[in-house]
């Protein structure tokens, strides 16, 4: 049996996902749907699938499935787009929205333009955890900073950012046994102005993407961690602009250790797609 599902394609700093309101459309197998719909030539084309739902603990909920069908704990760019979707589709009139994710409840602060549209969204990403220097012992060419922003990250600082073959090195690091849950990989260069960091990313489950919100946060945190000269999680307050292939995000570390990420949310287009619902096999 096939149903028609209405979707919205949205992007934040070039990180593009397919958004479906599961309060209207039930997606029985989101992993399979994400794999099929994310394909660039035979599907819609995206970095994955985002399901928007209700919540008993927050205003709404979000689930994220990568292009390979694996489920992510959190996505900063997707959460901003969810805020825009909710407001502009009349599902909320709040400009401060609590969003339930697998990595906890995040608060979205919607910034409106003069025409009443959501222009930017600031997300309180919470506090980073597990920050540590990680020496790889030659398993691959780079040491770095490992941490969690709700999902795992490994940040590598290098002066030769453009010379790194991310398509080759990214999957090797992502799947190394050092990271039992796999990891996102950020390659970053500190710019001379001190407040700007250039970053390229290999996303766990999606490969090379134009941007990664949690990755931008992880990179800013790793830079502050190095500046602190301490192997602790007591990070100094800091503010950085993270430049990625798809655009820029502003990341602020507050005095109480929270990470605030601000950036754009853009609707690309809306459409409909057929979704096959498989009936469960009858007991024999």
Secondary structure, DSSP 8 states (H G I E B T S, - for coil): -EEEEEEEEEEETTEEEEEEETTTS--TTHHHHHHHHT-TTTS---SEEEEEE--SSSSEEEEEEETTS-EES--HHHHHHHHHHHHHTTS---SEEEEEETTEEEEEEEEE-TTS-EEEEEEEEEE-EEEEEE--TTSSS--EEEEESSSEEEEEE-S-GGG--HHHHHHHHHTSTTSTT--EEEEEEE-TTSSEEEEEEEETTTEEES--HHHHHHHHHHHHHHHHTSSSS----EEEEEEETTEEEEEEE-TTSEEEEEEE-EEEEEEEEEEE--------
